Amino acid sequence: MKPTLIILAAGMGSRYGGLKQLDEVGPNGEAIIDYSLFDAIRTGFGKVVFIIRTDFSDQFRERFEPKLRGRIAFEYAYQSLDKIPAAFTLNPEREKPWGTAHAVMMAAGLVREPMAVINADDFYGRKAYQIMADFLTSSDDDSEYAMVGYRVDNTLSEHGSVSRGVCITDENGYLTSVVERTKIQEDPDGIFFYEPEGRFPLEENTLVSMNFWGLKPNVFQYLEEGFSHFLREKGNELKSEYFIPLLINDNILRKRISTKVLACNSPWFGVTYREDKPMAQQKILELVGRGEYPAELWK
């Protein structure tokens, strides 16, 4: 059974200042999503599910459907604030989306096979997709999940703070914990994450999650349980979010899953801020120049 790729593309792009999911970074107007799709197709994924918002659904369909027809199956799921369990009431003042784990919940009913989850605005590289596809097609243990891990010093932006899942692993390369840090940046005296209590140092080689996860179909049961618990505790807050690392960490601690860290030296880059775009464009040109991607992806 071929795995499915879920692309989280419902973000508001507040730090970027626009719909970065569709912004052009390739030599022929390709978005980062184009490269994700290209890599997923050539490494053996059988379907893609886009998690998007209804307000840019038409743009998304017009942009990607002509490229994907005949190459890979595709479906859409829509993330919105009102998609919460019936037992809960939405705070009418809330505007911020519920977060990445809530976004994955939107694919329930569409995915019944092992799946990978990625961010729409992150470039992971072909090798990352290959090692994830190999894992998802070879792991027959429903409790074994996976994550592609990167060094934190290779994932920062020169233009502001970033959010990363900070990881700790055991001697066998499995996660023992992953904690979402929503403000990490490099200062003159090192790399730090910031919390209300102050700033805390991170070593350059600290392993972080870039939201490239390998999940099994039972994840939707865990998501439903976890999101209901989250809403009971923080549902009335205006900016709290239910992140994938919260889901993973909770179920590791409850010994319901293990999560294997997949080593990868593929180039990672992203466009958290608009100022990151020229760097992304240059890196893609370099990859094209080395023959790793064609100049025209969908020719």
LUMZAFI-196165 format. One record per residue (C-alpha): residue number from 1; x, y, z; residue in three letters. Coordinates in Angstrom, 1 decimal, padded with zeros to 4 digits, always signed. Each point is the difference from the previous one (the first is absolute). Example, Ala and Ser with C-alpha at 12.3 -4.5 7.8 and 13.67 -1.06 7.14 Angstrom:
% residues 2
> seq;xx;yy;zz;type
> 1;+012.3;-004.5;+007.8;ala .
> 2;+001.4;+003.4;-000.7;ser .
***
This chain:
% residues 299
> seq;xx;yy;zz;type
> 1;+000.0;+000.0;+000.0;met .
> 2;+001.4;+003.3;-001.0;lys .
> 3;+000.2;+002.7;+002.7;pro .
> 4;-001.9;+003.3;-000.1;thr .
> 5;+001.6;+003.5;+000.3;leu .
> 6;-002.0;+002.5;+002.1;ile .
> 7;+001.1;+003.6;-000.8;ile .
> 8;-000.9;+002.6;+002.7;leu .
> 9;-000.8;+003.1;-002.0;ala .
> 10;-002.8;+001.8;+001.9;ala .
> 11;+002.4;+002.5;+001.8;gly .
> 12;-000.8;+003.6;+000.0;met .
> 13;+003.5;+001.2;-000.9;gly .
> 14;-000.1;+002.8;+002.6;ser .
> 15;+003.8;+000.2;+000.4;arg .
> 16;+000.5;-000.3;-003.8;tyr .
> 17;-002.6;+002.6;-000.8;gly .
> 18;-001.9;-002.0;-002.6;gly .
> 19;-000.9;-003.4;-001.4;leu .
> 20;+003.5;-001.5;+000.0;lys .
> 21;-001.4;-003.5;-000.9;gln .
> 22;-000.3;+001.3;-003.6;leu .
> 23;+002.8;+002.4;-000.2;asp .
> 24;+002.4;-000.6;-002.9;glu .
> 25;+003.6;-001.1;+000.9;val .
> 26;+001.0;-002.2;-002.9;gly .
> 27;+001.5;+001.1;-003.4;pro .
> 28;-003.4;-000.5;-001.7;asn .
> 29;-002.3;+001.2;+002.6;gly .
> 30;-000.1;-003.1;+002.2;glu .
> 31;-001.0;+000.2;+003.6;ala .
> 32;+001.7;-002.1;+002.7;ile .
> 33;-003.0;-002.3;-000.1;ile .
> 34;+000.8;-000.8;-003.6;asp .
> 35;+003.3;-001.5;+001.1;tyr .
> 36;-001.6;-001.9;+002.8;ser .
> 37;-002.5;-001.5;-002.4;leu .
> 38;+002.7;-000.8;-002.5;phe .
> 39;+002.1;-001.8;+002.6;asp .
> 40;-003.0;-001.9;+001.4;ala .
> 41;-001.0;-001.3;-003.4;ile .
> 42;+003.5;-001.2;-000.9;arg .
> 43;+000.5;-001.7;+003.4;thr .
> 44;-003.1;-002.1;-000.1;gly .
> 45;-002.8;+001.9;+001.8;phe .
> 46;-003.4;-001.0;-001.4;gly .
> 47;-002.3;+002.9;+001.0;lys .
> 48;+000.3;+003.6;+001.3;val .
> 49;-002.5;+001.7;+002.3;val .
> 50;+000.1;+003.8;+000.2;phe .
> 51;-001.2;+001.5;+003.2;ile .
> 52;-001.1;+003.5;-001.0;ile .
> 53;-002.5;+002.8;+000.7;arg .
> 54;-003.2;+000.5;-002.0;thr .
> 55;+000.9;+003.6;-000.8;asp .
> 56;+002.9;-001.0;-002.3;phe .
> 57;-001.4;-003.3;-001.2;ser .
> 58;-000.5;+001.1;-003.6;asp .
> 59;+003.5;+001.4;-000.2;gln .
> 60;+001.5;-003.2;+001.3;phe .
> 61;-002.0;-002.2;-002.4;arg .
> 62;+000.8;+002.1;-003.0;glu .
> 63;+003.7;+000.0;+000.9;arg .
> 64;+000.6;-003.7;+000.7;phe .
> 65;-002.7;-002.2;-001.5;glu .
> 66;+001.3;+000.3;-003.7;pro .
> 67;+003.4;-001.0;+001.2;lys .
> 68;-001.1;-003.0;+002.1;leu .
> 69;-002.6;-001.6;-002.3;arg .
> 70;+001.3;-003.4;-001.2;gly .
> 71;+003.0;+000.2;+002.3;arg .
> 72;-001.4;-000.5;+003.5;ile .
> 73;-003.5;-000.1;+001.7;ala .
> 74;-000.9;+003.1;+002.0;phe .
> 75;-002.7;+001.1;+002.4;glu .
> 76;-000.8;+003.1;+002.1;tyr .
> 77;-000.9;+000.5;+003.6;ala .
> 78;-001.0;+003.4;+001.5;tyr .
> 79;+001.2;+001.3;+003.3;gln .
> 80;-002.2;+002.6;+001.8;ser .
> 81;-000.5;+001.2;+003.6;leu .
> 82;-003.5;-001.5;+000.3;asp .
> 83;+001.2;-003.5;-000.7;lys .
> 84;+000.1;-001.1;+003.7;ile .
> 85;-001.9;-002.8;+001.8;pro .
> 86;-003.7;+000.7;+000.7;ala .
> 87;+000.5;+000.1;+003.8;ala .
> 88;+002.1;+003.2;-000.3;phe .
> 89;-000.9;+003.6;-000.8;thr .
> 90;+002.2;+002.2;-002.1;leu .
> 91;+001.2;+003.3;+001.6;asn .
> 92;-001.5;+002.6;-002.4;pro .
> 93;+003.1;+002.2;+000.5;glu .
> 94;+002.5;-002.7;-001.2;arg .
> 95;+001.6;+000.6;-003.4;glu .
> 96;+003.1;-002.1;+000.1;lys .
> 97;-000.2;-003.5;-001.5;pro .
> 98;+000.1;-003.0;+002.4;trp .
> 99;+003.5;-001.2;-001.1;gly .
> 100;+001.7;-002.7;-001.9;thr .
> 101;-001.5;-003.0;+001.8;ala .
> 102;-003.5;+001.3;-000.5;his .
> 103;+000.9;+000.4;-003.7;ala .
> 104;+000.9;-003.7;-000.2;val .
> 105;-003.4;-000.8;+001.5;met .
> 106;-001.6;+001.4;-003.1;met .
> 107;+001.2;-002.9;-002.0;ala .
> 108;-002.0;-002.6;+002.1;ala .
> 109;-002.1;-002.0;-002.4;gly .
> 110;+002.3;+000.7;-003.0;leu .
> 111;+003.1;-001.9;+001.2;val .
> 112;+000.0;-003.7;+001.0;arg .
> 113;+003.6;-000.8;-000.8;glu .
> 114;+003.3;+001.0;+001.6;pro .
> 115;+000.7;+003.6;-000.7;met .
> 116;+002.6;+002.7;+000.1;ala .
> 117;-000.8;+003.6;+001.1;val .
> 118;+002.0;+003.1;-001.1;ile .
> 119;-000.2;+003.8;+000.1;asn .
> 120;-000.9;+001.7;-003.3;ala .
> 121;+002.7;+002.6;+000.3;asp .
> 122;+002.9;-002.3;+000.9;asp .
> 123;+002.4;-001.5;-002.6;phe .
> 124;+001.2;-003.4;+001.3;tyr .
> 125;+001.9;-001.5;-003.0;gly .
> 126;-000.4;-003.3;-001.8;arg .
> 127;+001.9;-002.1;+002.5;lys .
> 128;-002.4;+000.9;+002.8;ala .
> 129;-003.0;-001.2;-002.1;tyr .
> 130;+001.9;-003.2;-000.9;gln .
> 131;+000.9;-001.0;+003.5;ile .
> 132;-003.5;+000.8;+001.2;met .
> 133;-001.7;-002.0;-002.8;ala .
> 134;+002.3;-002.9;+000.7;asp .
> 135;-000.9;+000.1;+003.7;phe .
> 136;-003.8;+000.2;-000.7;leu .
> 137;+000.1;-002.9;-002.4;thr .
> 138;+002.1;-002.2;+002.2;ser .
> 139;-001.2;+000.6;+003.5;ser .
> 140;-002.9;-002.3;+000.8;asp .
> 141;-000.3;+001.0;+003.6;asp .
> 142;-003.0;+002.3;+000.5;asp .
> 143;+001.6;+001.5;+003.1;ser .
> 144;+003.3;+000.9;-001.8;glu .
> 145;+000.0;+003.6;-001.3;tyr .
> 146;+002.9;+002.0;-001.4;ala .
> 147;+001.4;+003.5;-000.4;met .
> 148;+002.7;+001.5;-002.2;val .
> 149;+002.4;+001.8;+002.2;gly .
> 150;+002.2;+003.1;-000.7;tyr .
> 151;+002.7;+001.9;+002.0;arg .
> 152;-001.4;+003.2;+001.4;val .
> 153;+002.8;+002.1;-001.4;asp .
> 154;-000.9;-001.0;-003.5;asn .
> 155;-003.7;+001.1;+000.4;thr .
> 156;+000.2;+003.6;+001.2;leu .
> 157;-001.0;+003.2;-001.7;ser .
> 158;+002.2;+003.2;-000.1;glu .
> 159;-003.2;+002.0;+000.0;his .
> 160;-001.7;-000.9;+003.3;gly .
> 161;-000.9;-002.8;+002.4;ser .
> 162;-001.4;-003.4;-001.1;val .
> 163;-002.1;-002.8;+001.5;ser .
> 164;+001.6;-003.5;+000.3;arg .
> 165;-000.7;-003.2;+001.8;gly .
> 166;+003.1;-000.6;+002.3;val .
> 167;+000.7;-003.7;+000.2;cys .
> 168;+001.7;-002.4;+002.4;ile .
> 169;+000.8;-003.5;-001.1;thr .
> 170;+001.1;-003.3;+001.7;asp .
> 171;+003.0;-002.1;-000.9;glu .
> 172;-002.0;-001.8;-002.7;asn .
> 173;-000.9;+003.2;-001.9;gly .
> 174;-003.6;+000.2;+001.2;tyr .
> 175;-001.6;+003.1;+001.4;leu .
> 176;-000.4;+000.2;+003.8;thr .
> 177;-001.6;+003.5;-000.2;ser .
> 178;-000.7;+002.8;-002.5;val .
> 179;-001.0;+003.5;+001.2;val .
> 180;-001.2;+002.8;-002.2;glu .
> 181;+002.0;+003.1;+000.5;arg .
> 182;-001.7;+002.9;-001.7;thr .
> 183;+002.8;+002.5;+000.1;lys .
> 184;+003.5;-001.2;-000.8;ile .
> 185;+002.6;+002.4;-001.4;gln .
> 186;+003.8;+000.5;-000.3;glu .
> 187;+001.3;+002.8;+002.1;asp .
> 188;+003.6;+001.3;+000.0;pro .
> 189;+000.9;-002.3;+002.9;asp .
> 190;-001.7;-003.2;-001.3;gly .
> 191;-003.3;-001.7;-000.8;ile .
> 192;-002.9;+000.4;+002.5;phe .
> 193;-003.7;-000.7;+000.4;phe .
> 194;-002.1;+002.5;+001.8;tyr .
> 195;-002.8;-000.6;+002.5;glu .
> 196;-001.8;+002.4;+002.4;pro .
> 197;+002.5;-001.0;+002.7;glu .
> 198;+003.0;+001.0;-002.1;gly .
> 199;+002.4;-001.3;-002.7;arg .
> 200;+001.6;-003.4;+000.0;phe .
> 201;+003.0;-001.2;-002.1;pro .
> 202;+000.0;-002.7;-002.7;leu .
> 203;+003.1;-001.8;-001.3;glu .
> 204;+000.5;+000.4;-003.7;glu .
> 205;-000.4;-003.7;-000.6;asn .
> 206;-003.3;-000.2;+001.9;thr .
> 207;-002.4;-002.2;-001.9;leu .
> 208;-003.2;+001.7;-001.0;val .
> 209;-003.2;-001.0;-001.9;ser .
> 210;-000.8;+001.8;-003.2;met .
> 211;-003.5;-001.5;+000.0;asn .
> 212;+000.9;-002.9;-002.3;phe .
> 213;-001.8;-002.8;+001.7;trp .
> 214;-000.8;-003.6;-000.8;gly .
> 215;-003.3;-001.1;+001.5;leu .
> 216;-002.2;-003.0;+000.0;lys .
> 217;-003.8;+000.0;-000.5;pro .
> 218;-000.7;-000.4;+003.8;asn .
> 219;+001.2;+003.6;+000.3;val .
> 220;-003.5;+001.3;-000.6;phe .
> 221;-001.2;-001.7;+003.2;gln .
> 222;+002.8;+001.6;+001.9;tyr .
> 223;-000.6;+003.4;-001.6;leu .
> 224;-003.7;+000.0;+001.0;glu .
> 225;+000.8;-000.9;+003.6;glu .
> 226;+002.9;+002.4;+000.2;gly .
> 227;-001.9;+003.0;-001.5;phe .
> 228;-002.9;-000.5;+002.3;ser .
> 229;+002.4;+000.0;+003.0;his .
> 230;+001.7;+003.1;-001.4;phe .
> 231;-003.4;+001.8;-000.4;leu .
> 232;-000.9;-000.8;+003.6;arg .
> 233;+003.2;+001.6;+001.2;glu .
> 234;+000.6;+002.8;-002.4;lys .
> 235;-003.0;+000.3;-002.4;gly .
> 236;-001.0;+003.5;+001.3;asn .
> 237;+003.5;+001.5;-000.6;glu .
> 238;+000.3;+002.1;-003.1;leu .
> 239;+003.4;-001.1;-001.2;lys .
> 240;+000.6;-003.5;+001.4;ser .
> 241;+000.8;-002.7;-002.7;glu .
> 242;-000.2;-003.7;-000.1;tyr .
> 243;+003.4;-001.0;-001.6;phe .
> 244;+001.0;-003.4;-001.4;ile .
> 245;+002.9;-000.2;+002.5;pro .
> 246;-002.6;+000.3;+002.8;leu .
> 247;-001.8;-003.0;-001.5;leu .
> 248;+003.2;-002.0;-000.5;ile .
> 249;+001.5;+000.8;+003.4;asn .
> 250;-003.2;-000.9;+001.9;asp .
> 251;-000.3;-003.4;-001.7;asn .
> 252;+003.7;-000.8;+000.5;ile .
> 253;-000.4;+000.7;+003.7;leu .
> 254;-003.1;-002.2;+000.1;arg .
> 255;+002.0;-002.7;-001.7;lys .
> 256;-002.5;-000.3;-002.8;arg .
> 257;+002.5;+000.8;-002.8;ile .
> 258;+003.7;+000.1;-000.7;ser .
> 259;+001.4;+002.5;-002.4;thr .
> 260;+003.1;-000.8;-002.0;lys .
> 261;+002.3;+002.9;-001.0;val .
> 262;+001.1;-000.4;-003.6;leu .
> 263;+003.4;+001.5;-000.7;ala .
> 264;+000.1;+002.2;-003.0;cys .
> 265;+002.6;+002.4;-001.4;asn .
> 266;-002.2;+001.4;-002.8;ser .
> 267;+000.0;+003.8;-000.3;pro .
> 268;-002.8;+001.6;+002.0;trp .
> 269;-001.2;+003.6;-000.4;phe .
> 270;-003.2;+001.8;+000.5;gly .
> 271;-001.7;+003.4;-000.5;val .
> 272;-001.2;+001.1;+003.4;thr .
> 273;+000.5;+003.6;-000.9;tyr .
> 274;-000.2;+001.8;-003.3;arg .
> 275;+003.7;+000.9;+000.4;glu .
> 276;+000.7;-003.8;-000.2;asp .
> 277;-001.2;-000.2;-003.6;lys .
> 278;+003.2;+001.1;-001.8;pro .
> 279;+002.0;-002.6;+001.9;met .
> 280;-002.6;-002.7;-001.0;ala .
> 281;+000.2;+001.1;-003.6;gln .
> 282;+003.8;-000.2;+000.0;gln .
> 283;+000.0;-003.5;+001.6;lys .
> 284;-002.4;-001.4;-002.6;ile .
> 285;+002.1;+001.4;-002.8;leu .
> 286;+003.0;-001.7;+001.4;glu .
> 287;-001.9;-003.3;+000.2;leu .
> 288;-001.2;+000.4;-003.6;val .
> 289;+003.6;+000.8;-001.0;gly .
> 290;+001.2;-003.2;+001.6;arg .
> 291;-002.6;-002.0;-001.9;gly .
> 292;-002.0;-001.0;+003.0;glu .
> 293;-003.2;+001.6;-001.4;tyr .
> 294;-000.9;+000.9;-003.6;pro .
> 295;-000.3;+003.7;-000.7;ala .
> 296;-003.7;-000.7;-001.0;glu .
> 297;-001.5;-002.4;+002.5;leu .
> 298;-003.2;-000.8;-001.8;trp .
> 299;+001.1;+000.1;-003.6;lys .
***
